[in-house]
Amino acid sequence: MTRASTLPRPAYTRYEPPMNVRLRKFLGLFLIAFYLLAYVVVVAMIGDALPDNRLVELVYYVAAGFGWVLPLMPMIKWMEHGRLR
């Protein structure tokens, strides 16, 4: 006859995200708004220091206009999936 194990039962192993989707999106909204506000201020400050050349300004502002997206991609993925991968 075998004795019942005295080891504790294993913890529930199903993955549970630390916060639900609504809370992640709510927090992400404020983080994105703060990031964009800071990004606009920095881009404008750098834009004021550019040489007075329309072509240089055009290239800079086009690059800055698209440049805000790449740093936000991990935040957007986190908001949707709860992880950065």
C-alpha positions as CSV (number, residue, x, y, z in Angstrom):
1,M,0.0,0.0,0.0
2,T,1.3,3.5,-0.9
3,R,1.2,6.4,1.4
4,A,-0.3,9.7,0.2
5,S,2.3,12.3,-0.6
6,T,2.9,14.9,2.0
7,L,4.2,17.4,-0.5
8,P,2.1,20.5,-1.0
9,R,0.0,20.7,-4.1
10,P,1.7,22.7,-6.9
11,A,0.5,26.2,-7.4
12,Y,-1.9,26.9,-10.2
13,T,0.3,27.1,-13.3
14,R,-1.9,28.8,-15.8
15,Y,-0.4,32.2,-16.9
16,E,-2.3,35.1,-15.5
17,P,-1.3,38.5,-16.7
18,P,-0.5,40.9,-13.9
19,M,-3.2,43.4,-15.0
20,N,-6.2,43.2,-17.3
21,V,-6.4,44.7,-20.8
22,R,-8.5,47.7,-19.7
23,L,-6.0,48.8,-17.0
24,R,-3.1,48.4,-19.4
25,K,-4.8,50.5,-22.1
26,F,-5.8,53.1,-19.5
27,L,-2.2,53.4,-18.2
28,G,-0.8,53.3,-21.8
29,L,-3.0,56.2,-22.8
30,F,-1.4,58.4,-20.2
31,L,2.1,57.2,-20.9
32,I,1.7,57.7,-24.6
33,A,0.3,61.2,-24.0
34,F,3.2,62.1,-21.7
35,Y,5.7,60.7,-24.2
36,L,4.2,62.6,-27.1
37,L,4.1,65.9,-25.2
38,A,7.8,65.5,-24.3
39,Y,8.6,64.4,-27.8
40,V,7.0,67.5,-29.3
41,V,8.8,69.8,-26.9
42,V,12.2,68.3,-27.7
43,V,11.6,68.2,-31.5
44,A,10.5,71.9,-31.4
45,M,13.6,72.9,-29.4
46,I,15.9,71.1,-31.8
47,G,14.0,72.6,-34.7
48,D,14.6,76.1,-33.4
49,A,18.4,75.4,-33.4
50,L,18.5,74.2,-37.0
51,P,20.1,76.4,-39.7
52,D,17.8,78.6,-41.6
53,N,17.5,76.4,-44.6
54,R,14.1,75.2,-45.9
55,L,15.5,71.9,-47.2
56,V,17.1,71.0,-43.8
57,E,14.0,71.9,-42.0
58,L,11.8,69.9,-44.3
59,V,14.0,66.8,-43.9
60,Y,14.2,67.2,-40.2
61,Y,10.4,67.7,-39.6
62,V,9.5,64.8,-41.9
63,A,11.9,62.5,-40.1
64,A,10.7,63.8,-36.7
65,G,7.1,63.3,-37.9
66,F,7.7,59.6,-38.5
67,G,10.2,59.1,-35.7
68,W,7.8,59.1,-32.8
69,V,6.2,55.8,-33.9
70,L,9.2,53.5,-33.5
71,P,9.8,54.1,-29.7
72,L,6.0,53.7,-29.1
73,M,5.7,50.2,-30.7
74,P,6.8,48.3,-27.5
75,M,4.2,50.3,-25.5
76,I,1.5,49.6,-27.9
77,K,2.4,45.9,-28.0
78,W,2.4,45.8,-24.2
79,M,-1.0,47.5,-24.1
80,E,-2.5,44.8,-26.4
81,H,-0.7,41.6,-25.1
82,G,0.7,42.4,-21.7
83,R,4.2,41.5,-22.7
84,L,6.8,43.1,-24.9
85,R,7.5,40.2,-27.2
